[in-house]
Amino acid sequence: MASIHEYQVADGSKAYFVSYRKPDHSQAKKRGFKTKRDAKEFIASTTVSKATGTFIDAAETKASVESLGAVWLANKATVVKPSTFHPLEVAWRLHVAPVWGKRSVGSIRHTEIQTWVTKLSNELGATSVIRAFGVLSGILENSVKDRRITSNPAKDVRLPRKTAKAHAYLTHNQVEELATASGEYSAVVHLLAYTGLRWGEATALRVKDLDLLKLRLTVNENAVDVGGTIHVGTPKSHEARTVPIPRFLATELAKACEGKTRDALVLGDGRNHLRRPSTGKGWLDSAVRECQATDPNFPRVTPHDLRHTAASLSVSAGANVKVVQRMLGHASAAMTLDIYADLFDDDLDAVSEALDSARASANVAKLLPRG
C-alpha cells in the first residue's frame, strides 16, 4: 500500500512525499508534491501503471546513453560478423557518443533526434547517417524493452534516402582488356567477372574448393579486411554455394593451383590472403587507367563492379533470374531482380510478344461496340 507523508522544505512551507512499493516489491519514495491531491494522483497513476505493466521507475530513466551503448555494442559483437560490427563501432564512436553519450535516455525527445539526423545528412552520405541513427535507435529500443522509457523517441524520424549507384557492366572484350592490363592479377579479374564472387569469397577460395573437371567451385569461406586485420568466416549468406565456371577459367585456375596443397589459397602465394587493391594507386585502378588511355569510354570499375559484370554476362548468355540468384548467393530471386532489374528488360519485351502471339492463337473474336 502507498502512503502520504508531510514534511517541511527549506523555506518553511510544507510539502508531501509518497512512500510506495515498486512492482518488484522494493520500497520507494517520491518527494516534492505541493498538495496532498497531487500526491494522491501520483498514487493512482502508479497503481494503474503497475496493474497494466507500464510502470517506469524514475531512477531507470536516468541511465546514460553512454552506459547503455556499451552494453548494446557488446551484445552486437557476439551476433554479427566483424565486418558488420566495425562500422557500427565507428558510427557509435564518431557520431553517437559525442552527441548523446552523457544524456539520460529519459531526457531524449523525438524532435532532438530529427534535428540531429538532419544535421548529419548535410555532412555525411545517407548510408552513414542511417547507420548512426540505427545505433542510437537500437539503444533506445533496448531501453523500452528494459522498461526504462515507455516508447522509443527515435520512432518515425525521417531519414535520408539512399540513391542507387548505376552499375558498371563490362563486355567480354572489356573484361579481357582489363585482365591483360592487370598483369599478374589477370586471373583475379577473370574469376570475379565470370563467377560473381565477392572479393572476400574469391580471396578465400582454396584449392580443395575447386572441381575443375565438373567446372564447379564451392564458396565455403569469406575473408574480410577489418581495420587492417583479415577475418575469415562464412560467406555473407552463412551458407556454402556451388558456382559454375567457364572452361577457359578452369584452365587459368589450374595454373594458379600448380605446386599448391589442397588447403592452400588459390590466389596469391597460397598462404596470405590478397588485399583489396587500394583506391587510386592500386593495381586495378592502374589497369583501368591503361584501358581508358585507348578507350575513353571504358568504365571505371571496382572489384564489386566485376561482380555486377558477372551478372550481366550471365543474363546475356541466357541465364534466368533464379540461376543468377544462386550464382551470386542472394537470399532470394526477388533480391536479384531488385538489384539487376535493368538486366531483365528484354524479358519484358518477350512477355509482350508472347501475349500477342497467344492472343492471336486463341482467335479472339472482335466484338462490335454496343449501341
C-alpha positions as CSV (number, residue, x, y, z in Angstrom):
1,M,0.0,0.0,0.0
2,A,1.1,3.6,-0.7
3,S,1.1,6.3,2.0
4,I,1.4,10.1,2.0
5,H,3.6,11.9,4.4
6,E,4.1,15.6,5.2
7,Y,7.5,17.3,5.5
8,Q,8.9,20.8,5.7
9,V,11.0,22.3,3.0
10,A,13.8,24.9,3.4
11,D,11.6,28.0,3.1
12,G,9.4,26.7,5.9
13,S,6.5,25.7,3.7
14,K,5.1,22.2,3.8
15,A,5.2,19.5,1.1
16,Y,4.4,15.8,0.7
17,F,6.1,12.7,-0.2
18,V,4.7,9.3,-1.2
19,S,6.0,6.0,0.1
20,Y,5.1,3.1,-2.2
21,R,6.2,-0.3,-3.5
22,K,7.6,-0.9,-7.0
23,P,6.5,-4.0,-9.0
24,D,9.5,-5.9,-7.6
25,H,8.1,-5.1,-4.1
26,S,11.1,-2.9,-3.1
27,Q,10.2,0.3,-1.2
28,A,10.5,3.7,-3.0
29,K,9.7,7.3,-2.2
30,K,8.7,10.2,-4.4
31,R,9.1,13.7,-2.9
32,G,8.1,17.2,-4.0
33,F,4.3,17.2,-4.0
34,K,2.9,20.6,-3.1
35,T,-0.5,19.4,-2.3
36,K,-2.0,16.2,-0.9
37,R,-4.2,16.0,-4.0
38,D,-1.0,15.8,-6.3
39,A,0.3,13.0,-4.1
40,K,-3.0,11.1,-4.4
41,E,-3.0,11.5,-8.2
42,F,0.6,10.1,-8.3
43,I,-0.5,7.1,-6.2
44,A,-3.5,6.5,-8.5
45,S,-1.3,6.6,-11.7
46,T,1.3,4.4,-10.2
47,T,-1.3,1.8,-9.1
48,V,-2.7,1.8,-12.7
49,S,0.8,1.5,-14.3
50,K,1.7,-1.4,-12.1
51,A,-1.5,-3.2,-12.9
52,T,-1.1,-2.7,-16.6
53,G,2.6,-3.5,-16.7
54,T,3.6,0.0,-17.9
55,F,5.3,1.2,-14.7
56,I,8.6,3.0,-15.3
57,D,10.9,3.5,-12.4
58,A,12.1,7.2,-12.4
59,A,15.6,6.1,-11.4
60,E,15.8,3.9,-14.5
61,T,15.1,6.8,-16.9
62,K,18.4,8.4,-15.7
63,A,20.6,5.7,-17.2
64,S,23.0,7.3,-19.7
65,V,23.2,6.5,-23.4
66,E,26.9,6.0,-22.9
67,S,26.5,3.2,-20.3
68,L,23.7,1.5,-22.3
69,G,25.6,1.9,-25.5
70,A,28.5,-0.1,-24.2
71,V,26.1,-2.9,-23.4
72,W,24.4,-2.7,-26.8
73,L,27.8,-2.8,-28.7
74,A,29.0,-5.7,-26.6
75,N,25.9,-7.7,-27.5
76,K,26.1,-6.8,-31.2
77,A,29.7,-8.0,-31.3
78,T,28.5,-11.5,-30.4
79,V,25.9,-11.8,-33.1
80,V,27.3,-10.1,-36.2
81,K,30.4,-10.6,-38.2
82,P,33.5,-8.3,-37.6
83,S,32.9,-6.6,-40.9
84,T,29.4,-5.6,-39.8
85,F,30.4,-4.7,-36.3
86,H,33.3,-2.4,-37.2
87,P,31.2,0.3,-39.0
88,L,28.7,0.2,-36.1
89,E,31.5,0.8,-33.6
90,V,32.8,3.6,-35.7
91,A,29.4,5.2,-36.0
92,W,29.0,5.0,-32.2
93,R,32.4,6.5,-31.5
94,L,32.3,9.3,-34.1
95,H,28.7,10.3,-34.3
96,V,26.5,8.9,-31.5
97,A,28.6,9.0,-28.3
98,P,29.8,12.6,-28.7
99,V,26.3,14.0,-29.0
100,W,24.2,11.6,-26.9
101,G,26.6,9.8,-24.6
102,K,26.1,11.9,-21.5
103,R,22.3,12.2,-21.9
104,S,19.9,10.1,-19.9
105,V,17.5,8.0,-22.0
106,G,14.5,9.5,-20.3
107,S,15.5,13.1,-21.4
108,I,15.8,12.5,-25.2
109,R,13.0,13.8,-27.4
110,H,11.9,12.9,-30.9
111,T,12.5,16.4,-32.2
112,E,16.0,16.4,-31.0
113,I,16.8,13.2,-32.8
114,Q,15.2,14.6,-36.0
115,T,17.4,17.7,-35.8
116,W,20.5,15.6,-35.3
117,V,19.7,13.4,-38.3
118,T,19.0,16.5,-40.5
119,K,22.3,18.0,-39.5
120,L,24.2,14.7,-40.1
121,S,22.5,14.5,-43.5
122,N,24.2,17.7,-44.5
123,E,27.6,16.3,-43.6
124,L,27.5,12.6,-44.4
125,G,26.2,10.2,-47.0
126,A,22.8,8.6,-46.5
127,T,24.4,5.2,-45.6
128,S,26.5,6.7,-42.8
129,V,23.5,8.7,-41.4
130,I,21.2,5.7,-41.4
131,R,23.9,3.6,-39.7
132,A,24.5,6.2,-36.9
133,F,20.7,6.6,-36.4
134,G,20.4,2.8,-36.2
135,V,22.9,2.7,-33.4
136,L,21.0,5.3,-31.3
137,S,17.6,3.8,-32.1
138,G,18.8,0.4,-31.2
139,I,20.0,1.6,-27.8
140,L,16.7,3.4,-27.2
141,E,14.7,0.3,-28.3
142,N,16.5,-1.8,-25.7
143,S,15.6,0.9,-23.1
144,V,11.9,0.4,-24.0
145,K,12.3,-3.4,-23.6
146,D,14.0,-2.9,-20.2
147,R,11.2,-0.6,-19.0
148,R,13.5,2.5,-18.8
149,I,11.3,4.5,-21.1
150,T,7.7,4.0,-22.3
151,S,8.4,4.4,-26.0
152,N,11.3,4.9,-28.5
153,P,11.7,8.6,-29.3
154,A,13.5,7.6,-32.5
155,K,10.3,6.2,-34.0
156,D,9.1,7.8,-37.2
157,V,12.2,10.0,-37.6
158,R,12.6,11.0,-41.3
159,L,15.8,9.5,-42.7
160,P,17.7,10.4,-45.9
161,R,17.1,8.2,-48.9
162,K,19.8,6.1,-50.4
163,T,20.4,6.8,-54.1
164,A,21.3,3.7,-56.0
165,K,24.6,4.0,-58.0
166,A,24.3,3.0,-61.6
167,H,26.0,-0.4,-62.2
168,A,29.1,-0.5,-64.4
169,Y,29.0,-3.5,-66.7
170,L,31.9,-4.6,-68.8
171,T,31.6,-6.5,-72.1
172,H,33.6,-9.7,-72.7
173,N,36.2,-7.7,-74.7
174,Q,36.5,-5.1,-72.0
175,V,37.0,-7.8,-69.4
176,E,39.8,-9.2,-71.5
177,E,41.4,-5.8,-71.9
178,L,41.2,-5.2,-68.1
179,A,42.7,-8.6,-67.4
180,T,45.6,-8.1,-69.8
181,A,46.3,-4.7,-68.3
182,S,46.2,-6.2,-64.8
183,G,49.2,-8.4,-65.5
184,E,49.9,-10.9,-62.7
185,Y,46.3,-10.2,-61.4
186,S,44.6,-11.3,-64.6
187,A,43.2,-14.5,-63.0
188,V,41.6,-12.3,-60.3
189,V,39.8,-10.2,-62.9
190,H,38.6,-13.3,-64.8
191,L,37.5,-15.0,-61.6
192,L,35.4,-12.0,-60.4
193,A,34.0,-11.2,-63.8
194,Y,32.9,-14.7,-64.7
195,T,31.7,-16.1,-61.3
196,G,30.3,-13.1,-59.5
197,L,32.2,-13.9,-56.3
198,R,32.6,-11.2,-53.7
199,W,36.2,-10.0,-53.2
200,G,36.4,-11.8,-49.8
201,E,35.0,-15.0,-51.3
202,A,37.4,-15.0,-54.2
203,T,40.5,-14.4,-52.0
204,A,39.4,-17.1,-49.5
205,L,39.0,-19.7,-52.2
206,R,41.2,-22.8,-51.6
207,V,42.4,-25.4,-54.0
208,K,40.1,-28.0,-52.4
209,D,37.1,-25.8,-53.2
210,L,37.7,-26.4,-57.0
211,D,36.3,-29.2,-59.1
212,L,37.8,-28.3,-62.4
213,L,36.6,-31.5,-64.2
214,K,33.0,-30.6,-63.4
215,L,33.6,-26.9,-63.9
216,R,32.4,-26.0,-60.5
217,L,33.8,-24.2,-57.4
218,T,32.3,-24.1,-53.9
219,V,32.2,-21.0,-51.8
220,N,32.9,-22.0,-48.2
221,E,34.7,-19.0,-46.7
222,N,34.8,-15.3,-46.9
223,A,37.9,-13.2,-45.9
224,V,37.3,-9.6,-44.9
225,D,39.8,-6.9,-44.0
226,V,38.6,-5.1,-40.9
227,G,40.9,-2.4,-39.7
228,G,43.9,-4.0,-41.3
229,T,43.2,-7.4,-40.0
230,I,41.9,-10.3,-42.2
231,H,38.9,-12.1,-40.6
232,V,38.0,-15.4,-42.2
233,G,34.4,-16.6,-41.7
234,T,31.4,-18.0,-43.5
235,P,30.0,-16.4,-46.7
236,K,27.6,-13.4,-46.3
237,S,24.6,-15.8,-46.6
238,H,26.2,-18.1,-43.9
239,E,25.7,-20.9,-46.4
240,A,28.1,-22.6,-48.8
241,R,27.2,-22.4,-52.5
242,T,28.3,-24.0,-55.8
243,V,29.2,-21.8,-58.7
244,P,29.7,-22.8,-62.3
245,I,32.9,-21.7,-64.1
246,P,33.6,-21.4,-67.8
247,R,36.2,-23.8,-69.3
248,F,38.8,-21.2,-70.1
249,L,38.7,-20.0,-66.5
250,A,39.2,-23.6,-65.2
251,T,42.4,-23.8,-67.2
252,E,43.6,-20.5,-65.7
253,L,42.7,-21.6,-62.2
254,A,44.5,-24.9,-62.7
255,K,47.7,-23.0,-63.5
256,A,47.2,-20.8,-60.4
257,C,47.0,-24.0,-58.3
258,E,50.2,-25.6,-59.6
259,G,52.5,-26.6,-56.7
260,K,50.0,-25.8,-54.0
261,T,48.4,-28.1,-51.4
262,R,44.7,-28.7,-51.1
263,D,44.4,-26.3,-48.2
264,A,46.4,-23.5,-50.0
265,L,44.7,-20.4,-51.2
266,V,44.1,-20.3,-55.0
267,L,45.0,-16.7,-55.5
268,G,48.4,-15.2,-54.5
269,D,51.1,-17.1,-52.8
270,G,48.7,-19.7,-51.3
271,R,49.4,-18.6,-47.7
272,N,48.4,-15.0,-47.4
273,H,45.0,-13.6,-48.5
274,L,45.2,-11.0,-51.2
275,R,44.4,-7.4,-50.0
276,R,41.8,-5.4,-51.8
277,P,43.5,-3.1,-54.3
278,S,43.7,0.4,-52.8
279,T,41.7,3.2,-54.4
280,G,43.6,5.4,-56.8
281,K,47.0,3.8,-56.5
282,G,46.1,0.1,-56.6
283,W,46.7,-2.4,-59.4
284,L,43.0,-2.3,-60.5
285,D,42.7,1.4,-60.9
286,S,46.1,1.4,-62.7
287,A,44.7,-1.2,-65.1
288,V,41.5,0.8,-65.7
289,R,43.6,3.9,-66.5
290,E,45.6,1.9,-69.0
291,C,42.4,0.8,-70.7
292,Q,40.9,4.3,-70.7
293,A,44.1,5.6,-72.4
294,T,43.0,3.7,-75.5
295,D,39.2,3.8,-74.9
296,P,38.0,7.0,-73.1
297,N,34.6,5.3,-72.6
298,F,36.0,2.4,-70.7
299,P,34.0,2.3,-67.4
300,R,35.8,3.0,-64.0
301,V,35.2,-0.2,-62.1
302,T,35.8,-1.6,-58.6
303,P,36.1,-5.3,-57.6
304,H,32.4,-5.2,-56.8
305,D,31.6,-3.9,-60.3
306,L,33.2,-7.0,-61.7
307,R,30.5,-8.9,-59.7
308,H,27.9,-6.9,-61.5
309,T,29.6,-7.7,-64.8
310,A,29.3,-11.4,-64.0
311,A,25.5,-10.9,-63.5
312,S,25.3,-9.0,-66.8
313,L,27.3,-11.5,-68.8
314,S,25.3,-14.4,-67.4
315,V,21.9,-12.8,-68.3
316,S,23.2,-12.0,-71.7
317,A,24.2,-15.7,-72.1
318,G,20.6,-16.7,-71.3
319,A,20.7,-17.4,-67.6
320,N,17.3,-16.8,-65.8
321,V,17.0,-14.8,-62.6
322,K,16.9,-18.0,-60.4
323,V,20.3,-19.1,-61.8
324,V,21.8,-15.7,-61.3
325,Q,20.5,-15.7,-57.7
326,R,22.1,-19.0,-56.9
327,M,25.4,-18.0,-58.6
328,L,25.6,-14.7,-56.7
329,G,24.4,-16.1,-53.4
330,H,21.5,-13.7,-53.0
331,A,18.8,-14.6,-50.4
332,S,16.0,-14.7,-53.0
333,A,15.3,-14.2,-56.7
334,A,13.3,-11.1,-55.6
335,M,16.6,-9.6,-54.3
336,T,18.3,-10.3,-57.5
337,L,15.6,-8.6,-59.5
338,D,15.7,-5.6,-57.2
339,I,19.4,-5.2,-57.8
340,Y,19.5,-6.1,-61.5
341,A,16.1,-5.2,-62.8
342,D,17.7,-3.4,-65.8
343,L,19.3,-6.6,-67.0
344,F,15.9,-8.2,-67.5
345,D,14.3,-5.6,-69.6
346,D,14.4,-7.9,-72.6
347,D,12.3,-10.3,-70.7
348,L,9.5,-7.7,-70.7
349,D,9.7,-7.4,-74.4
350,A,9.5,-11.2,-74.6
351,V,6.3,-11.2,-72.4
352,S,4.7,-8.6,-74.7
353,E,5.4,-10.6,-77.8
354,A,4.3,-13.8,-76.1
355,L,1.0,-12.3,-75.1
356,D,0.4,-11.0,-78.6
357,S,1.2,-14.5,-80.0
358,A,-1.1,-16.2,-77.5
359,R,-4.0,-13.9,-78.2
360,A,-3.6,-14.4,-82.0
361,S,-3.5,-18.2,-81.4
362,A,-6.8,-18.0,-79.4
363,N,-8.6,-16.4,-82.4
364,V,-10.2,-13.8,-80.1
365,A,-13.3,-12.5,-81.8
366,K,-13.7,-8.8,-82.1
367,L,-17.0,-7.6,-80.7
368,L,-18.9,-4.8,-82.2
369,P,-19.4,-1.7,-80.0
370,R,-22.7,-1.6,-78.1
371,G,-25.3,0.9,-79.1
